[in-house]
Amino acid sequence: MAQSDGGLASAASQAVLFSSTPMPEGSLTVRGYDFNNGDVDYRALLASYRTSGFQATNFGLAVEEIEKMLKARDQPVPPEAQNSYFKEPEDGQLTNCTIFLGYTSNLISSGLRETIRYLVQNRMVDVLVTSAGGVEEDFIKCLGPTYLGDFALSGRELRKKGINRIGNLLMPNDNYCMFEQWIMPIFDQLLEEQKTMGTVWTPSRIIARLGKEINNEDSVYYWAYKNNIPVLCPALTDGSLGDMLYIHSYKNPGLVVDLVQDIKRMNRQAMLAVNSGIIILGGGMVKHHICNANMMRNGADYSVFVNTGQEFDGSDAGARPDEAISWGKIKSTATPVKVYADATLVFPLLVAETFARHTAAKHCNGSL
């Protein structure tokens, strides 16, 4: 019996304790931040994410990917690309890496609006893509505040009080009433210019005009207008803006919005890009619209996705970057990153570690 037990132990040992092959040269070891080092160094803390594993490591990889975009963007534009770029009067100045930033409407409802505004105000991105809510919520915040609430608040009770819930944010319905009072005269003017001047209104032209009219430095789209950064919104009618257009079509019918001109504008931004970098917060329409435009140039060079979507249901929102590679939306030679996280947690930290640090470094060396 003892000999038999010894044989079993030997078999178990061989099964469990067999030798490993050596790890590839340069393999990183897992190590997090050591809080014993005195006062917390937040830059070192965020840098430690790269070797912490799981989504912390993906955060570190996303930092590296955005740094690649910014390094490419700092390089001079090749003369041949510069000479062929200006196809339309609305096209802005070409950079060596065109950065597309996409985000869903809830992120403008949240405090992430101020992070996005910072990027647009300082010309750190070249093209914005969002949904109707991502446009209107920015203007509505200039007219009335959004408040913090709670995910567990009763929808029935809020409805009685005329308060709309966006997750744990609260939007008084009066804000939408103020939005209607502000935007209807602008729609009247757009219609007048369409009739008398032959102006062709597209979603991006309407958003630029609204950015001009709001004339408020808190607004993302005020700065997009000032800096000639196009804002593409193919689903302009899917929100309060659509409600306003619907009501206006009865009060003062005739305003036409041309979507085809904007798909030409969007695809042109991608096709004429020397290099293309995409940063997409959330999923749905904004994610697909940016990726699809980049398919026209056989894929983006640099890509970062931040969302909580999963791929098991086949949704584009949850698809990993590798699926986009199969469509030619991201180059097969690229090193794309997906961070599985709430963008309100992650994106300000990404901006702090990339865009903000990059700008600070340029100020220090006198290049700005």
N, C-alpha and C positions, 0 to 999 in steps of 0.2 A: 504493500500500500504506500509506504514512504517513497519508494522509487517511482511509483506512478505519480504521486503528488509532485515529485521533483521534475518529472517530465512535463507536467502541466505548467508548473512555474516557469520552466525554460521556454516553453512555447509562448506563454503569455509575455515573457520578457522580450523575446524576439519580435513579437507582434507590436509591442508598445514602445520598446526602447531601441528601435533601429536607428542607425546613424543618418544624419541630415547631409545633403550635399551643401557645399559652401554657398553662401549668399553672393549674389553678383557684386562685383566691385563697385563701391560708391553707394551701396544701399544705405538709406537713412535709418537711424535708430529712433524708436519712439521715446520722446521726452517732452514733458510739458513745462510750464512756467514754475519757477521755484520762488514761492512767496517768502522764503527765508532771507531773500537778498535785500531786505530793507524796504524803503518806500517803493510803492508799486510803480514800475516802469511800464506804462501802457503800450508803448511801442514794442517793447520786448515781449510783453504779454501777447500782443496780436501776432508778432513774429513767431512765437512759439506754437501757434496754431498749426503751422506747416508740418510740424513733427508730432502733433498730438493725436492724429488719427481721425477717422470718421469724417463728419462734415467740417470739423475744424481744419483738417488737411485740405479738403476741397476749397475752403475759404482761402487758405494760403496759396493754393494753385490758381484761384481766381485773381488774387493780387498779382501773381506773376503774369497771368494772361493779360490783364489790363495794363500792366507796366510795358508789355510788349507793344500794345496799341500805342501808348503814349510815346515810346521811344521811336516807333515808326512815324508817328505824326510829327515829331520834331525834325525829321529829316527833310531836306529841300525837295520840292516837287520836280521830277524830271521835266526838262523843257518841252519834250514832245507831248507829255500829258497836259501841261499847262496850256499849250497852244490849241489843244483840241477840246478843252473843257467847256468853255463858255458858249453853250448852245442856246440858252434861254436867259432873258433878262433877270428872272427870279433866282437863278443859280448864284449861290454865294461863292466866297473864295475857296478854291480847292486846297486841301491839305494833303500831305503824303499818306495819311490814313484817315479815311472818312469813318467817323464813329456814329453808329446808329444806337440811339437809346429808346427802348420801348418799355412801357409800363401800363398797368391796368388802372382803372379809374379809382379803385379804393386807395391806391397809394397817394394820389393827389388829395383825397379826403383826409388822409393821415398826415402826420408831421413830416413824412418823407417829401412832401411838396417843397419844403425849404431846401432840402438837399438837391433836388432836381433843379430848383431855381438857381442855386449857386452854380451848377454846371452850365446852365444856359446863360446866365448873366456874365460869366467869365469865358464864354465861347470855348468851352472844353469839349463839347459834343457838336455834331454837324447836322444831324437829322433826328427829329423826335417822331415817334409813332405811339399813339394812344387811342383810347376809345372815347365815345362822346362824353361819358362821365368824367374822364380824365381831362377834358377840355372845360366843361361847364363848371365843375367843382372849383377849379382855380378862380374863375371869375366870380362865382358865388361867394367864395371866401373873402373877396374884396368888398362885398356888399354886406355880409353878415357872418359871424363866427360859426364854426363847428365846435361842438362841445364833447368832452369825454363822458361816457356813460358806462354801461355794463352789458356784457353779452347776455345776461340772464333777465334783462328788463322785459316785461310783458308787452308783446306786440299789440294786444288788444287795448291795453291802457295807453300806450303811446299813440295809437291811432286816434283815440278819443281826444287827446291833447294836441293833435296836429304836429307830432314830432316823429321824424323818420330815423330809423336806426340803421347804421352801417357798421356791423360788427359791434364793437363797444364804443362807437362814436354816435353822436346825436346831431341831427340836422333839423332845426325848426322849419316847418313848412313855409313860414313867412319869408325865409330866405329865397325860396323859389318864386314867391310872389314878387319880391324885389327884383329878381332876375328877369322875370317877364316884363316888368315896367322898364328895366334898363335896356333889354335887347330888342323889344318890338320897334321902337323908333329907328334903331340901327338897321333892322330888316327892311323897314320902309325905305331907308336911304339906299340900301343895296339894290332894291327893286327899281328905284328911280334911276340909279346909275346904269342898271341893266337896260332899261328902256331908252334912256337918252344918250348914253355913251357906248352902248353895245358891250358893256363889261361882262365877261364870262366869269361867273363865280364858281370856284371850286371849294371843297372843304378847307384846303390849306390857305386859300386867299381869304376866306371868311374868318378863319382863326386869326390870321395876321391882322385883319381889320379890327376884330374884337380886341386883340392885344393893344392895338393903337388906341382904340376908344376907351379902354379901361384906364389907361394912363396911370398905372399904379405899380410902383417898384416892388411890391410884394408878389406880383403876378409872374408866373412862369412865362406866360405868353406875351406879356408886355416886353420882356427881355428877348424872347424869340423874335418878335417884330423888330425891336431895335437892332438886333444883331443879325437879322436876315437868316434865321435858322428855320427851315421849313418844318411845319407840324402836319403830319399826315394822319388823317382820321377817316378811313373808308367807311366806318360805321357811324357817321355823324348824326344820323337820325335815331340811334339807339340810346335814348336818354332824354333828359329834359330839353336839350337842344332840338331833338326831334319833336317833342311835344310843342315847343314854341313855333317850329316851322309848320307843324300841322295846324295850329290855331291861326297862324299868320296867313296860311293858304286860304282861309275863309274870310278873314278880316280884310286882307289886301292881296288877292291872288295874283300869281304870275311869276314869283321868284323861282328860278331854276338853278339847281346845283349840279355841276358837271363832274362826275366821278372819273371819267375817262382821262381828263387832263391830269388828274392827280396820280393815276396809276402810271402814266407816262413819266411824270415828275419823279415818283418814287423809284421806278426802275432805272431811270436815268442817273439818279444819285448813286446807285449801286454799280451800274455798268461803267460809269466814268471814274469810279474810285480807283486810285492807284493801288491802295491797300484798303481793305474793309474790315472794321471791327464792330462787332455787335454785342450789346449788353441788353438783356431782356429780363425784366422783372415781372414775373407772373406768366400767364399763358394766354390761350385763346387767340383772338384775332391779331393782337399786336405781335405776338410771337411768330405766327405764320406769315404775316404781312412782311416783316423784316426778312425772315428766312427766304421767303419766296422771291423777293426782289434780288437777294444775293444769289439765287439760283441762276439768274440771268448773266452772271459773271463767273459761273462755275464755282461759286462758293465763297463764303467769307474767309478771311485769313485768320481772324482772331474772334473767339466767341466765349461769352460767359452767360449762362442761364442761372437765374435765381428763382426757384419756385418750389412748391410743395407737391406738385403733380406726380403721379405714378404712371408707369407705362402699361400696366397690365390690362387696362381697358382700351388700349389702342388710340387714346386721345393724342392730338398734336400737343396739347398743353403739357402732358406728362412725358412726352417722348424725350429720350436722352439725346444728346448731340450726335451720337453715332447714327441714329435714324436720319438726321438731317444730312449727314455725310452721304448716305445711300441715295439721296435725292439730288446731290450736287449743291446743297444749300450752304454747306460748310466744306472747305477744301479737305481732301483726303490727307493732305500733309499737315493739317492744322492740329493744335493741341487744345481742343475745346474743354470747357469745364462746366459742370452743373453743380450748383450748391443747393441741396435740399433744405430749404429754410424759408421762414417768413422774411420777406424783403425788408420789412421795417426794422428787424433786428440786425440784418446783415449789411444792407447797402450803405448806410452811413459809415460803417466801419471800413467797408471797401473804399469808399470815397476818401476817407481820412488817410488810408494807407497808400493811396495811389494818386488820384487827381490833386488832392490838397497838398500832399508831400511833394509831388512833382512841381506844382506851382511855387511852393515855398522855396524849393531848391533853385528854381530858375530866377526867383527874386534875389536870392543870396548871391548867385554868380553874375547878376546884372543882365541876364538875357531878356528880362521883362521890364 
